[in-house]
Amino acid sequence: MAELEQHEGEQDIEKKIEETRQKFKNEFLQESTDKYDSRDVERLDKDDALVEGYLQWRLCVVEDALKLIDESLQWRKEFGVNDLTESAIPRWMFETGAVYLHGYDKEGNKLFWFKVKLHVKDTKTIMDKKKYVAFWLERYAKKEPGMPLTVIFDMAESGLSNIDMEFVKYIINCFKVYYPKFLSKMIIVDMPWIMNAAWKIVKSWLGPEAVSKLKFASRSEVHGFIDPEYLPAHMGGTVCYNVFRYWTKRTRAHQPICKNKLKVTKNNFLLKESD
């Protein structure tokens, strides 16, 4: 009986995928093909898991999934996501260590870190910051398709001047719209009380499908989610990220500066060919 129900469920999602594709062609592509990157349209036509991800994020309601696909594909073309490379991102963004992928939580999800105290609201650099986040998400999506991420907002030593609500909303949209089903959970660590009002707004942006994924933790409580080997020293971990160096195809690796002399292995570099 269970096997029969599973089989029927699989057939149902297959029908939904095909219906979504057909309606997208009829209702969106015929209006204008210039809205989208042809590579994304081709992928949508061939990648069942991609379409299924949009459907599941919208509870298998085809019309809602189509709106999500339309918005996502337009964003991908606007930001040139398919062509984002290291050379397209200002080098200083890699070197600040404000945003990076490193380590895993206890459930095996990759960690996507935002070190909030290193962010300063600046209209001149906001687009570069947005593309930088897109660069990392797209890089991870290609390396680990279908595998979720845990987002960590490290709020230690941060203040109101470090909170850029436009940038935070963009990050939320990345997981609500552009990369559906990517978010395992979002952990806010060591949040100052003065930030409470701002994060109530953020919670409203997440929406009902994602708000349950929002977790607040102190430095000690975060150990319930992440082992010390993947936590920075100020959270009681053994990772040192005082200063990042840049690792690319064109340069040799440089050892990060580490004031407390903790061992930093090759796997701790911000960007390398094996990432």
Secondary structure, 3 states (H helix, E strand, C coil): CHHHHHHHHHHHHHHHHHHHHHHHHHHHHCCCHHHCCHHHHHHHHHCHHHHHHHHHHCCCCHHHHHHHHHHHHHHHHHHCHHHCCHHHCCHHHHHHCCEEEEEECCCCCEEEEEEHHHCCCCCCCHHHHHHHHHHHHHHHHHHCCCCCEEEEEECCCCCHHHCCHHHHHHHHHHHHHHCCCCEEEEEEECCCHHHHHHHHHHHHHHCHHHHCCEEEECCCHHHHCCCHHHCEHHHCCCECCCCCCCCCCCCCCCCCCCCCCCCCCHHHCCCCCCC
